[in-house]
Amino acid sequence: MAIDVYWGSGSPYSWRVLLALEHKRLAYTSHHLRFSKQEHQAPQILALNFRGRVPILKDGDYVVFESLAVLYYLDEKYPELPIFGRTPEEAGVIMRVICEYEHYAEADVMQIVHAFFEHRHAGQEEELARSMHVVGREARSIEARLAKSDWVVGESFSAADMVIFPGIQTLLHALRKPEAHDLASRFLPLEANYPAIGRWLARVEALPGYARTYPPHWREPSA
């Protein structure tokens, strides 16, 4: 059956699914929906996901959305090159680390990202500083894991990497904006503050098919 994936450039949740599809070497048809044109709210997309959110994966007649649900489906349907571990114990650790990221870091990461991507950071300095403190604390936890292993969990690229990597990359993209300079100084330079994370980012970027997952609008000079 043909796999169709509907995604948006710069969406870390979409990026997770693209990384999984490339890692599993699955053939898929890519549908890039442009947020600026509200293509994710088009009637044909709402028919697939009434919430009008991406990513959406359609595999034959089956439709699944919400990025973690998509990753789980892909691993159950296409178990070759597993992303949720090879043992129940490894799967448990992968899910635990994903839950830790989503519960303790993701909201603060996305608060910083939205503040600078949507140009509404003015007047939020104290709130963003608090979020940066939380992000730094959780980054130290990830740094400690990556100081002992090439990947976030275990000895291979997994769903834990696929979930956390896009969040960190999106955060870094926001922090590199000139107006984020003061806040960024609490986190960057990565090679000094989080060297193991820096090496891990490079490992993910070197994976086959990675270039096809990279947000295309980030390649534009003004992005």
Secondary structure by P-SEA (a helix, b strand, c coil): cbbbbbbbcccaaaaaaaaaaaaabbbbbbbbbbccccccccaaaaaacccccccbbbccccccccaaaaaaaaaaaccccccccccaaaaaaaaaaaaaaacccaaaaaaaaaaaaacccccaaaaaaaaaaaaaaaaaaaaaaaaaccccccccccaaaaaaaaaaaaaaaaaaccccccccccccccccccaaaaaaaaaaaaccccccccccccccccc
